[in-house]
Amino acid sequence: MGILTGRLPHKLTWWRVTGGDGFGGDAFAAPQLIDGRWEDRQETFYGTLDRRELISKAVVFVNQDVAVGDYLCQGNNVASANPTVLAGALKIQRYDKTPDLRSLDAVRTAVL
């Protein structure tokens, strides 16, 4: 049983980036429906890639590993193969995984 079991009430759609599309854009794996907790919240953070100071649009707790560059959206949007054309889909700018004291589970946080 995980730390956040029962505390992730929202269904989210996750698009994993699989590489480039050959035209300067991203290619995506098939979207997946995952459990999470979406909080619309502005928070100052440093970007993972370029260490610039940024302001988040949302902070999302998820039940599995995701990655910087992937996309998340609230609700079931698995019919959309490309999140860049979907209103409400946001790119993950930072991802943190914090293990519990015994390293049996972790809290996973995506900052969008």
PDB file as gemmi writes it, atoms N, CA and C in Angstrom:
CRYST1    1.000    1.000    1.000  90.00  90.00  90.00 P 1                      
ATOM      1  N   MET A   1       0.851  -1.174   0.000  1.00  0.00           N  
ATOM      2  CA  MET A   1       0.000   0.000   0.000  1.00  0.00           C  
ATOM      3  C   MET A   1       0.896   1.236   0.000  1.00  0.00           C  
ATOM      4  N   GLY A   2       0.636   2.163  -0.914  1.00  0.00           N  
ATOM      5  CA  GLY A   2       1.483   3.335  -1.066  1.00  0.00           C  
ATOM      6  C   GLY A   2       1.118   4.481  -0.134  1.00  0.00           C  
ATOM      7  N   ILE A   3       2.019   5.415  -0.042  1.00  0.00           N  
ATOM      8  CA  ILE A   3       1.845   6.588   0.805  1.00  0.00           C  
ATOM      9  C   ILE A   3       0.570   7.354   0.438  1.00  0.00           C  
ATOM     10  N   LEU A   4       0.329   7.491  -0.851  1.00  0.00           N  
ATOM     11  CA  LEU A   4      -0.803   8.302  -1.317  1.00  0.00           C  
ATOM     12  C   LEU A   4      -2.026   7.474  -1.712  1.00  0.00           C  
ATOM     13  N   THR A   5      -2.033   6.204  -1.380  1.00  0.00           N  
ATOM     14  CA  THR A   5      -3.178   5.354  -1.715  1.00  0.00           C  
ATOM     15  C   THR A   5      -4.463   5.959  -1.139  1.00  0.00           C  
ATOM     16  N   GLY A   6      -5.456   6.132  -1.985  1.00  0.00           N  
ATOM     17  CA  GLY A   6      -6.726   6.713  -1.562  1.00  0.00           C  
ATOM     18  C   GLY A   6      -6.738   8.235  -1.553  1.00  0.00           C  
ATOM     19  N   ARG A   7      -5.610   8.857  -1.860  1.00  0.00           N  
ATOM     20  CA  ARG A   7      -5.522  10.317  -1.840  1.00  0.00           C  
ATOM     21  C   ARG A   7      -5.277  10.906  -3.237  1.00  0.00           C  
ATOM     22  N   LEU A   8      -5.466  10.089  -4.245  1.00  0.00           N  
ATOM     23  CA  LEU A   8      -5.291  10.530  -5.624  1.00  0.00           C  
ATOM     24  C   LEU A   8      -6.633  10.385  -6.345  1.00  0.00           C  
ATOM     25  N   PRO A   9      -7.557  11.336  -6.132  1.00  0.00           N  
ATOM     26  CA  PRO A   9      -8.932  11.169  -6.590  1.00  0.00           C  
ATOM     27  C   PRO A   9      -9.199  11.489  -8.067  1.00  0.00           C  
ATOM     28  N   HIS A  10      -8.218  12.068  -8.756  1.00  0.00           N  
ATOM     29  CA  HIS A  10      -8.461  12.530 -10.119  1.00  0.00           C  
ATOM     30  C   HIS A  10      -7.922  11.551 -11.153  1.00  0.00           C  
ATOM     31  N   LYS A  11      -8.636  11.443 -12.269  1.00  0.00           N  
ATOM     32  CA  LYS A  11      -8.145  10.703 -13.428  1.00  0.00           C  
ATOM     33  C   LYS A  11      -7.416  11.699 -14.331  1.00  0.00           C  
ATOM     34  N   LEU A  12      -6.215  11.321 -14.745  1.00  0.00           N  
ATOM     35  CA  LEU A  12      -5.376  12.181 -15.582  1.00  0.00           C  
ATOM     36  C   LEU A  12      -4.966  11.408 -16.825  1.00  0.00           C  
ATOM     37  N   THR A  13      -4.758  12.142 -17.904  1.00  0.00           N  
ATOM     38  CA  THR A  13      -4.220  11.530 -19.114  1.00  0.00           C  
ATOM     39  C   THR A  13      -2.749  11.914 -19.203  1.00  0.00           C  
ATOM     40  N   TRP A  14      -1.903  10.908 -19.466  1.00  0.00           N  
ATOM     41  CA  TRP A  14      -0.456  11.093 -19.529  1.00  0.00           C  
ATOM     42  C   TRP A  14       0.052  10.676 -20.903  1.00  0.00           C  
ATOM     43  N   TRP A  15       0.803  11.569 -21.531  1.00  0.00           N  
ATOM     44  CA  TRP A  15       1.467  11.289 -22.799  1.00  0.00           C  
ATOM     45  C   TRP A  15       2.967  11.253 -22.541  1.00  0.00           C  
ATOM     46  N   ARG A  16       3.599  10.115 -22.773  1.00  0.00           N  
ATOM     47  CA  ARG A  16       5.041   9.963 -22.615  1.00  0.00           C  
ATOM     48  C   ARG A  16       5.725  10.305 -23.932  1.00  0.00           C  
ATOM     49  N   VAL A  17       6.736  11.172 -23.851  1.00  0.00           N  
ATOM     50  CA  VAL A  17       7.505  11.540 -25.038  1.00  0.00           C  
ATOM     51  C   VAL A  17       8.439  10.381 -25.371  1.00  0.00           C  
ATOM     52  N   THR A  18       8.419   9.964 -26.634  1.00  0.00           N  
ATOM     53  CA  THR A  18       9.239   8.830 -27.071  1.00  0.00           C  
ATOM     54  C   THR A  18      10.392   9.251 -27.967  1.00  0.00           C  
ATOM     55  N   GLY A  19      10.512  10.529 -28.249  1.00  0.00           N  
ATOM     56  CA  GLY A  19      11.567  11.024 -29.127  1.00  0.00           C  
ATOM     57  C   GLY A  19      11.017  12.123 -30.013  1.00  0.00           C  
ATOM     58  N   GLY A  20      11.739  12.407 -31.080  1.00  0.00           N  
ATOM     59  CA  GLY A  20      11.315  13.447 -32.006  1.00  0.00           C  
ATOM     60  C   GLY A  20      10.463  12.898 -33.131  1.00  0.00           C  
ATOM     61  N   ASP A  21       9.685  13.805 -33.735  1.00  0.00           N  
ATOM     62  CA  ASP A  21       8.822  13.391 -34.848  1.00  0.00           C  
ATOM     63  C   ASP A  21       9.486  13.600 -36.206  1.00  0.00           C  
ATOM     64  N   GLY A  22      10.748  14.079 -36.204  1.00  0.00           N  
ATOM     65  CA  GLY A  22      11.455  14.324 -37.453  1.00  0.00           C  
ATOM     66  C   GLY A  22      11.251  15.712 -38.013  1.00  0.00           C  
ATOM     67  N   PHE A  23      10.364  16.502 -37.395  1.00  0.00           N  
ATOM     68  CA  PHE A  23      10.073  17.855 -37.864  1.00  0.00           C  
ATOM     69  C   PHE A  23      10.275  18.892 -36.759  1.00  0.00           C  
ATOM     70  N   GLY A  24      11.034  18.539 -35.727  1.00  0.00           N  
ATOM     71  CA  GLY A  24      11.296  19.475 -34.634  1.00  0.00           C  
ATOM     72  C   GLY A  24      10.312  19.382 -33.482  1.00  0.00           C  
ATOM     73  N   GLY A  25       9.342  18.488 -33.580  1.00  0.00           N  
ATOM     74  CA  GLY A  25       8.363  18.304 -32.510  1.00  0.00           C  
ATOM     75  C   GLY A  25       8.606  16.989 -31.776  1.00  0.00           C  
ATOM     76  N   ASP A  26       7.754  16.715 -30.831  1.00  0.00           N  
ATOM     77  CA  ASP A  26       7.858  15.483 -30.048  1.00  0.00           C  
ATOM     78  C   ASP A  26       6.980  14.388 -30.641  1.00  0.00           C  
ATOM     79  N   ALA A  27       7.393  13.153 -30.454  1.00  0.00           N  
ATOM     80  CA  ALA A  27       6.568  11.982 -30.762  1.00  0.00           C  
ATOM     81  C   ALA A  27       6.115  11.405 -29.427  1.00  0.00           C  
ATOM     82  N   PHE A  28       4.910  10.866 -29.388  1.00  0.00           N  
ATOM     83  CA  PHE A  28       4.323  10.414 -28.132  1.00  0.00           C  
ATOM     84  C   PHE A  28       3.899   8.957 -28.193  1.00  0.00           C  
ATOM     85  N   ALA A  29       4.035   8.285 -27.049  1.00  0.00           N  
ATOM     86  CA  ALA A  29       3.467   6.953 -26.897  1.00  0.00           C  
ATOM     87  C   ALA A  29       1.949   7.116 -26.794  1.00  0.00           C  
ATOM     88  N   ALA A  30       1.237   6.022 -26.895  1.00  0.00           N  
ATOM     89  CA  ALA A  30      -0.224   6.077 -26.735  1.00  0.00           C  
ATOM     90  C   ALA A  30      -0.546   6.645 -25.357  1.00  0.00           C  
ATOM     91  N   PRO A  31      -1.525   7.542 -25.262  1.00  0.00           N  
ATOM     92  CA  PRO A  31      -1.864   8.134 -23.968  1.00  0.00           C  
ATOM     93  C   PRO A  31      -2.394   7.087 -22.996  1.00  0.00           C  
ATOM     94  N   GLN A  32      -2.108   7.322 -21.713  1.00  0.00           N  
ATOM     95  CA  GLN A  32      -2.556   6.409 -20.662  1.00  0.00           C  
ATOM     96  C   GLN A  32      -3.341   7.184 -19.616  1.00  0.00           C  
ATOM     97  N   LEU A  33      -4.309   6.524 -19.033  1.00  0.00           N  
ATOM     98  CA  LEU A  33      -5.092   7.091 -17.938  1.00  0.00           C  
ATOM     99  C   LEU A  33      -4.430   6.672 -16.625  1.00  0.00           C  
ATOM    100  N   ILE A  34      -4.079   7.661 -15.786  1.00  0.00           N  
ATOM    101  CA  ILE A  34      -3.432   7.379 -14.505  1.00  0.00           C  
ATOM    102  C   ILE A  34      -4.175   8.111 -13.387  1.00  0.00           C  
ATOM    103  N   ASP A  35      -3.916   7.710 -12.156  1.00  0.00           N  
ATOM    104  CA  ASP A  35      -4.492   8.370 -10.989  1.00  0.00           C  
ATOM    105  C   ASP A  35      -3.577   9.480 -10.517  1.00  0.00           C  
ATOM    106  N   GLY A  36      -4.187  10.561 -10.008  1.00  0.00           N  
ATOM    107  CA  GLY A  36      -3.387  11.664  -9.501  1.00  0.00           C  
ATOM    108  C   GLY A  36      -4.220  12.639  -8.692  1.00  0.00           C  
ATOM    109  N   ARG A  37      -3.548  13.662  -8.250  1.00  0.00           N  
ATOM    110  CA  ARG A  37      -4.207  14.769  -7.564  1.00  0.00           C  
ATOM    111  C   ARG A  37      -3.698  16.049  -8.225  1.00  0.00           C  
ATOM    112  N   TRP A  38      -4.583  16.735  -8.938  1.00  0.00           N  
ATOM    113  CA  TRP A  38      -4.259  17.937  -9.697  1.00  0.00           C  
ATOM    114  C   TRP A  38      -4.592  19.149  -8.845  1.00  0.00           C  
ATOM    115  N   GLU A  39      -3.622  20.017  -8.647  1.00  0.00           N  
ATOM    116  CA  GLU A  39      -3.836  21.260  -7.913  1.00  0.00           C  
ATOM    117  C   GLU A  39      -3.432  22.428  -8.796  1.00  0.00           C  
ATOM    118  N   ASP A  40      -4.419  23.242  -9.204  1.00  0.00           N  
ATOM    119  CA  ASP A  40      -4.120  24.468  -9.938  1.00  0.00           C  
ATOM    120  C   ASP A  40      -3.463  25.412  -8.942  1.00  0.00           C  
ATOM    121  N   ARG A  41      -2.168  25.623  -9.120  1.00  0.00           N  
ATOM    122  CA  ARG A  41      -1.445  26.395  -8.121  1.00  0.00           C  
ATOM    123  C   ARG A  41      -0.201  27.012  -8.745  1.00  0.00           C  
ATOM    124  N   GLN A  42      -0.011  28.296  -8.454  1.00  0.00           N  
ATOM    125  CA  GLN A  42       1.180  28.989  -8.920  1.00  0.00           C  
ATOM    126  C   GLN A  42       2.241  28.919  -7.839  1.00  0.00           C  
ATOM    127  N   GLU A  43       3.405  28.459  -8.259  1.00  0.00           N  
ATOM    128  CA  GLU A  43       4.505  28.240  -7.343  1.00  0.00           C  
ATOM    129  C   GLU A  43       5.800  28.529  -8.101  1.00  0.00           C  
ATOM    130  N   THR A  44       6.705  29.249  -7.489  1.00  0.00           N  
ATOM    131  CA  THR A  44       7.987  29.528  -8.117  1.00  0.00           C  
ATOM    132  C   THR A  44       8.889  28.304  -7.959  1.00  0.00           C  
ATOM    133  N   PHE A  45       9.542  27.922  -9.070  1.00  0.00           N  
ATOM    134  CA  PHE A  45      10.460  26.784  -9.037  1.00  0.00           C  
ATOM    135  C   PHE A  45      11.555  26.993 -10.071  1.00  0.00           C  
ATOM    136  N   TYR A  46      12.593  26.210  -9.989  1.00  0.00           N  
ATOM    137  CA  TYR A  46      13.671  26.268 -10.974  1.00  0.00           C  
ATOM    138  C   TYR A  46      13.495  25.134 -11.966  1.00  0.00           C  
ATOM    139  N   GLY A  47      13.558  25.463 -13.254  1.00  0.00           N  
ATOM    140  CA  GLY A  47      13.404  24.470 -14.303  1.00  0.00           C  
ATOM    141  C   GLY A  47      14.511  23.436 -14.251  1.00  0.00           C  
ATOM    142  N   THR A  48      14.178  22.205 -14.559  1.00  0.00           N  
ATOM    143  CA  THR A  48      15.132  21.098 -14.507  1.00  0.00           C  
ATOM    144  C   THR A  48      16.206  21.219 -15.578  1.00  0.00           C  
ATOM    145  N   LEU A  49      15.826  21.642 -16.760  1.00  0.00           N  
ATOM    146  CA  LEU A  49      16.764  21.652 -17.873  1.00  0.00           C  
ATOM    147  C   LEU A  49      17.690  22.862 -17.892  1.00  0.00           C  
ATOM    148  N   ASP A  50      17.140  24.045 -17.702  1.00  0.00           N  
ATOM    149  CA  ASP A  50      17.971  25.243 -17.846  1.00  0.00           C  
ATOM    150  C   ASP A  50      18.148  26.044 -16.563  1.00  0.00           C  
ATOM    151  N   ARG A  51      17.575  25.560 -15.450  1.00  0.00           N  
ATOM    152  CA  ARG A  51      17.702  26.181 -14.135  1.00  0.00           C  
ATOM    153  C   ARG A  51      17.179  27.613 -14.086  1.00  0.00           C  
ATOM    154  N   ARG A  52      16.264  27.977 -15.008  1.00  0.00           N  
ATOM    155  CA  ARG A  52      15.616  29.283 -14.957  1.00  0.00           C  
ATOM    156  C   ARG A  52      14.526  29.275 -13.908  1.00  0.00           C  
ATOM    157  N   GLU A  53      14.268  30.429 -13.320  1.00  0.00           N  
ATOM    158  CA  GLU A  53      13.166  30.550 -12.375  1.00  0.00           C  
ATOM    159  C   GLU A  53      11.862  30.650 -13.156  1.00  0.00           C  
ATOM    160  N   LEU A  54      10.913  29.784 -12.844  1.00  0.00           N  
ATOM    161  CA  LEU A  54       9.640  29.704 -13.549  1.00  0.00           C  
ATOM    162  C   LEU A  54       8.496  29.744 -12.543  1.00  0.00           C  
ATOM    163  N   ILE A  55       7.274  29.941 -13.042  1.00  0.00           N  
ATOM    164  CA  ILE A  55       6.075  29.901 -12.208  1.00  0.00           C  
ATOM    165  C   ILE A  55       5.167  28.803 -12.743  1.00  0.00           C  
ATOM    166  N   SER A  56       4.765  27.902 -11.872  1.00  0.00           N  
ATOM    167  CA  SER A  56       3.944  26.765 -12.281  1.00  0.00           C  
ATOM    168  C   SER A  56       2.508  27.194 -12.571  1.00  0.00           C  
ATOM    169  N   LYS A  57       1.828  26.368 -13.355  1.00  0.00           N  
ATOM    170  CA  LYS A  57       0.390  26.507 -13.577  1.00  0.00           C  
ATOM    171  C   LYS A  57      -0.367  25.493 -12.737  1.00  0.00           C  
ATOM    172  N   ALA A  58       0.304  24.370 -12.439  1.00  0.00           N  
ATOM    173  CA  ALA A  58      -0.306  23.311 -11.634  1.00  0.00           C  
ATOM    174  C   ALA A  58       0.790  22.459 -11.012  1.00  0.00           C  
ATOM    175  N   VAL A  59       0.437  21.851  -9.884  1.00  0.00           N  
ATOM    176  CA  VAL A  59       1.291  20.856  -9.236  1.00  0.00           C  
ATOM    177  C   VAL A  59       0.443  19.589  -9.141  1.00  0.00           C  
ATOM    178  N   VAL A  60       1.011  18.478  -9.613  1.00  0.00           N  
ATOM    179  CA  VAL A  60       0.240  17.246  -9.727  1.00  0.00           C  
ATOM    180  C   VAL A  60       0.977  16.104  -9.030  1.00  0.00           C  
ATOM    181  N   PHE A  61       0.274  15.426  -8.132  1.00  0.00           N  
ATOM    182  CA  PHE A  61       0.796  14.225  -7.496  1.00  0.00           C  
ATOM    183  C   PHE A  61       0.312  13.041  -8.327  1.00  0.00           C  
ATOM    184  N   VAL A  62       1.225  12.134  -8.687  1.00  0.00           N  
ATOM    185  CA  VAL A  62       0.879  11.006  -9.554  1.00  0.00           C  
ATOM    186  C   VAL A  62       1.267   9.686  -8.900  1.00  0.00           C  
ATOM    187  N   ASN A  63       0.679   8.602  -9.394  1.00  0.00           N  
ATOM    188  CA  ASN A  63       0.895   7.280  -8.809  1.00  0.00           C  
ATOM    189  C   ASN A  63       1.991   6.470  -9.485  1.00  0.00           C  
ATOM    190  N   GLN A  64       2.676   7.075 -10.462  1.00  0.00           N  
ATOM    191  CA  GLN A  64       3.746   6.357 -11.154  1.00  0.00           C  
ATOM    192  C   GLN A  64       4.767   7.358 -11.668  1.00  0.00           C  
ATOM    193  N   ASP A  65       5.911   6.845 -12.085  1.00  0.00           N  
ATOM    194  CA  ASP A  65       6.957   7.721 -12.598  1.00  0.00           C  
ATOM    195  C   ASP A  65       6.532   8.342 -13.923  1.00  0.00           C  
ATOM    196  N   VAL A  66       6.829   9.626 -14.064  1.00  0.00           N  
ATOM    197  CA  VAL A  66       6.665  10.362 -15.311  1.00  0.00           C  
ATOM    198  C   VAL A  66       8.000  11.067 -15.556  1.00  0.00           C  
ATOM    199  N   ALA A  67       8.094  11.897 -16.577  1.00  0.00           N  
ATOM    200  CA  ALA A  67       9.373  12.535 -16.881  1.00  0.00           C  
ATOM    201  C   ALA A  67       9.175  13.975 -17.339  1.00  0.00           C  
ATOM    202  N   VAL A  68      10.212  14.770 -17.157  1.00  0.00           N  
ATOM    203  CA  VAL A  68      10.216  16.137 -17.679  1.00  0.00           C  
ATOM    204  C   VAL A  68      10.061  16.055 -19.192  1.00  0.00           C  
ATOM    205  N   GLY A  69       9.171  16.861 -19.745  1.00  0.00           N  
ATOM    206  CA  GLY A  69       8.893  16.848 -21.183  1.00  0.00           C  
ATOM    207  C   GLY A  69       7.621  16.101 -21.540  1.00  0.00           C  
ATOM    208  N   ASP A  70       7.195  15.165 -20.689  1.00  0.00           N  
ATOM    209  CA  ASP A  70       5.913  14.482 -20.902  1.00  0.00           C  
ATOM    210  C   ASP A  70       4.777  15.480 -20.689  1.00  0.00           C  
ATOM    211  N   TYR A  71       3.560  15.078 -21.037  1.00  0.00           N  
ATOM    212  CA  TYR A  71       2.380  15.938 -20.879  1.00  0.00           C  
ATOM    213  C   TYR A  71       1.346  15.274 -19.977  1.00  0.00           C  
ATOM    214  N   LEU A  72       0.639  16.106 -19.214  1.00  0.00           N  
ATOM    215  CA  LEU A  72      -0.487  15.662 -18.388  1.00  0.00           C  
ATOM    216  C   LEU A  72      -1.688  16.550 -18.655  1.00  0.00           C  
ATOM    217  N   CYS A  73      -2.870  15.972 -18.515  1.00  0.00           N  
ATOM    218  CA  CYS A  73      -4.122  16.711 -18.666  1.00  0.00           C  
ATOM    219  C   CYS A  73      -5.144  16.105 -17.715  1.00  0.00           C  
ATOM    220  N   GLN A  74      -6.021  16.931 -17.198  1.00  0.00           N  
ATOM    221  CA  GLN A  74      -7.094  16.442 -16.338  1.00  0.00           C  
ATOM    222  C   GLN A  74      -8.122  15.680 -17.170  1.00  0.00           C  
ATOM    223  N   GLY A  75      -8.629  14.611 -16.590  1.00  0.00           N  
ATOM    224  CA  GLY A  75      -9.703  13.861 -17.233  1.00  0.00           C  
ATOM    225  C   GLY A  75      -9.212  12.815 -18.208  1.00  0.00           C  
ATOM    226  N   ASN A  76     -10.178  12.142 -18.822  1.00  0.00           N  
ATOM    227  CA  ASN A  76      -9.904  11.084 -19.777  1.00  0.00           C  
ATOM    228  C   ASN A  76      -9.848  11.676 -21.180  1.00  0.00           C  
ATOM    229  N   ASN A  77      -8.629  11.797 -21.706  1.00  0.00           N  
ATOM    230  CA  ASN A  77      -8.415  12.328 -23.052  1.00  0.00           C  
ATOM    231  C   ASN A  77      -7.593  11.355 -23.888  1.00  0.00           C  
ATOM    232  N   VAL A  78      -7.757  10.052 -23.639  1.00  0.00           N  
ATOM    233  CA  VAL A  78      -6.942   9.061 -24.338  1.00  0.00           C  
ATOM    234  C   VAL A  78      -7.248   8.981 -25.838  1.00  0.00           C  
ATOM    235  N   ALA A  79      -8.311   9.589 -26.280  1.00  0.00           N  
ATOM    236  CA  ALA A  79      -8.626   9.595 -27.711  1.00  0.00           C  
ATOM    237  C   ALA A  79      -7.744  10.575 -28.479  1.00  0.00           C  
ATOM    238  N   SER A  80      -7.082  11.487 -27.765  1.00  0.00           N  
ATOM    239  CA  SER A  80      -6.221  12.478 -28.414  1.00  0.00           C  
ATOM    240  C   SER A  80      -4.777  11.986 -28.424  1.00  0.00           C  
ATOM    241  N   ALA A  81      -4.237  11.735 -29.608  1.00  0.00           N  
ATOM    242  CA  ALA A  81      -2.877  11.207 -29.734  1.00  0.00           C  
ATOM    243  C   ALA A  81      -1.810  12.272 -29.545  1.00  0.00           C  
ATOM    244  N   ASN A  82      -2.171  13.545 -29.713  1.00  0.00           N  
ATOM    245  CA  ASN A  82      -1.194  14.637 -29.626  1.00  0.00           C  
ATOM    246  C   ASN A  82      -1.652  15.664 -28.599  1.00  0.00           C  
ATOM    247  N   PRO A  83      -0.989  15.731 -27.442  1.00  0.00           N  
ATOM    248  CA  PRO A  83      -1.420  16.657 -26.400  1.00  0.00           C  
ATOM    249  C   PRO A  83      -1.145  18.124 -26.721  1.00  0.00           C  
ATOM    250  N   THR A  84      -0.277  18.392 -27.679  1.00  0.00           N  
ATOM    251  CA  THR A  84       0.069  19.789 -27.987  1.00  0.00           C  
ATOM    252  C   THR A  84      -1.089  20.539 -28.642  1.00  0.00           C  
ATOM    253  N   VAL A  85      -2.086  19.824 -29.139  1.00  0.00           N  
ATOM    254  CA  VAL A  85      -3.243  20.471 -29.749  1.00  0.00           C  
ATOM    255  C   VAL A  85      -4.468  20.427 -28.840  1.00  0.00           C  
ATOM    256  N   LEU A  86      -4.283  19.927 -27.631  1.00  0.00           N  
ATOM    257  CA  LEU A  86      -5.382  19.765 -26.686  1.00  0.00           C  
ATOM    258  C   LEU A  86      -5.345  20.860 -25.627  1.00  0.00           C  
ATOM    259  N   ALA A  87      -6.411  21.638 -25.524  1.00  0.00           N  
ATOM    260  CA  ALA A  87      -6.494  22.677 -24.500  1.00  0.00           C  
ATOM    261  C   ALA A  87      -6.468  22.010 -23.121  1.00  0.00           C  
ATOM    262  N   GLY A  88      -5.633  22.506 -22.244  1.00  0.00           N  
ATOM    263  CA  GLY A  88      -5.554  21.960 -20.894  1.00  0.00           C  
ATOM    264  C   GLY A  88      -4.430  20.971 -20.675  1.00  0.00           C  
ATOM    265  N   ALA A  89      -3.820  20.472 -21.743  1.00  0.00           N  
ATOM    266  CA  ALA A  89      -2.669  19.576 -21.601  1.00  0.00           C  
ATOM    267  C   ALA A  89      -1.427  20.436 -21.378  1.00  0.00           C  
ATOM    268  N   LEU A  90      -0.679  20.111 -20.330  1.00  0.00           N  
ATOM    269  CA  LEU A  90       0.491  20.910 -19.965  1.00  0.00           C  
ATOM    270  C   LEU A  90       1.740  20.044 -19.912  1.00  0.00           C  
ATOM    271  N   LYS A  91       2.861  20.628 -20.294  1.00  0.00           N  
ATOM    272  CA  LYS A  91       4.149  19.933 -20.295  1.00  0.00           C  
ATOM    273  C   LYS A  91       4.730  19.907 -18.889  1.00  0.00           C  
ATOM    274  N   ILE A  92       5.288  18.779 -18.515  1.00  0.00           N  
ATOM    275  CA  ILE A  92       5.946  18.650 -17.218  1.00  0.00           C  
ATOM    276  C   ILE A  92       7.274  19.392 -17.277  1.00  0.00           C  
ATOM    277  N   GLN A  93       7.431  20.371 -16.401  1.00  0.00           N  
ATOM    278  CA  GLN A  93       8.637  21.190 -16.349  1.00  0.00           C  
ATOM    279  C   GLN A  93       9.629  20.698 -15.296  1.00  0.00           C  
ATOM    280  N   ARG A  94       9.104  20.021 -14.281  1.00  0.00           N  
ATOM    281  CA  ARG A  94       9.946  19.493 -13.209  1.00  0.00           C  
ATOM    282  C   ARG A  94       9.263  18.251 -12.640  1.00  0.00           C  
ATOM    283  N   TYR A  95      10.076  17.278 -12.252  1.00  0.00           N  
ATOM    284  CA  TYR A  95       9.544  16.049 -11.664  1.00  0.00           C  
ATOM    285  C   TYR A  95      10.403  15.691 -10.460  1.00  0.00           C  
ATOM    286  N   ASP A  96       9.741  15.449  -9.327  1.00  0.00           N  
ATOM    287  CA  ASP A  96      10.444  15.065  -8.107  1.00  0.00           C  
ATOM    288  C   ASP A  96       9.875  13.745  -7.599  1.00  0.00           C  
ATOM    289  N   LYS A  97      10.764  12.903  -7.129  1.00  0.00           N  
ATOM    290  CA  LYS A  97      10.369  11.626  -6.537  1.00  0.00           C  
ATOM    291  C   LYS A  97      11.054  11.527  -5.182  1.00  0.00           C  
ATOM    292  N   THR A  98      10.250  11.582  -4.116  1.00  0.00           N  
ATOM    293  CA  THR A  98      10.783  11.591  -2.761  1.00  0.00           C  
ATOM    294  C   THR A  98      10.417  10.278  -2.071  1.00  0.00           C  
ATOM    295  N   PRO A  99      11.414   9.453  -1.727  1.00  0.00           N  
ATOM    296  CA  PRO A  99      11.114   8.179  -1.073  1.00  0.00           C  
ATOM    297  C   PRO A  99      10.702   8.377   0.380  1.00  0.00           C  
ATOM    298  N   ASP A 100       9.923   7.406   0.888  1.00  0.00           N  
ATOM    299  CA  ASP A 100       9.582   7.442   2.309  1.00  0.00           C  
ATOM    300  C   ASP A 100      10.811   7.027   3.120  1.00  0.00           C  
ATOM    301  N   LEU A 101      10.706   7.041   4.434  1.00  0.00           N  
ATOM    302  CA  LEU A 101      11.864   6.786   5.297  1.00  0.00           C  
ATOM    303  C   LEU A 101      12.461   5.396   5.131  1.00  0.00           C  
ATOM    304  N   ARG A 102      11.645   4.423   4.763  1.00  0.00           N  
ATOM    305  CA  ARG A 102      12.147   3.059   4.575  1.00  0.00           C  
ATOM    306  C   ARG A 102      12.387   2.722   3.104  1.00  0.00           C  
ATOM    307  N   SER A 103      12.209   3.698   2.228  1.00  0.00           N  
ATOM    308  CA  SER A 103      12.393   3.523   0.780  1.00  0.00           C  
ATOM    309  C   SER A 103      11.515   2.417   0.204  1.00  0.00           C  
ATOM    310  N   LEU A 104      10.317   2.270   0.757  1.00  0.00           N  
ATOM    311  CA  LEU A 104       9.366   1.285   0.247  1.00  0.00           C  
ATOM    312  C   LEU A 104       8.432   1.890  -0.803  1.00  0.00           C  
ATOM    313  N   ASP A 105       8.242   3.180  -0.732  1.00  0.00           N  
ATOM    314  CA  ASP A 105       7.363   3.877  -1.661  1.00  0.00           C  
ATOM    315  C   ASP A 105       7.887   5.302  -1.827  1.00  0.00           C  
ATOM    316  N   ALA A 106       7.246   6.074  -2.675  1.00  0.00           N  
ATOM    317  CA  ALA A 106       7.691   7.447  -2.921  1.00  0.00           C  
ATOM    318  C   ALA A 106       6.510   8.343  -3.241  1.00  0.00           C  
ATOM    319  N   VAL A 107       6.681   9.612  -2.970  1.00  0.00           N  
ATOM    320  CA  VAL A 107       5.734  10.631  -3.394  1.00  0.00           C  
ATOM    321  C   VAL A 107       6.288  11.213  -4.705  1.00  0.00           C  
ATOM    322  N   ARG A 108       5.463  11.165  -5.748  1.00  0.00           N  
ATOM    323  CA  ARG A 108       5.872  11.631  -7.080  1.00  0.00           C  
ATOM    324  C   ARG A 108       5.107  12.910  -7.394  1.00  0.00           C  
ATOM    325  N   THR A 109       5.854  13.974  -7.697  1.00  0.00           N  
ATOM    326  CA  THR A 109       5.258  15.283  -7.941  1.00  0.00           C  
ATOM    327  C   THR A 109       5.724  15.817  -9.292  1.00  0.00           C  
ATOM    328  N   ALA A 110       4.753  16.188 -10.137  1.00  0.00           N  
ATOM    329  CA  ALA A 110       5.050  16.810 -11.427  1.00  0.00           C  
ATOM    330  C   ALA A 110       4.630  18.275 -11.352  1.00  0.00           C  
ATOM    331  N   VAL A 111       5.525  19.154 -11.720  1.00  0.00           N  
ATOM    332  CA  VAL A 111       5.241  20.587 -11.743  1.00  0.00           C  
ATOM    333  C   VAL A 111       5.057  20.993 -13.197  1.00  0.00           C  
ATOM    334  N   LEU A 112       3.886  21.585 -13.490  1.00  0.00           N  
ATOM    335  CA  LEU A 112       3.542  21.950 -14.871  1.00  0.00           C  
ATOM    336  C   LEU A 112       3.567  23.460 -15.039  1.00  0.00           C  
TER     337      LEU A 112                                                      
END                                                                             
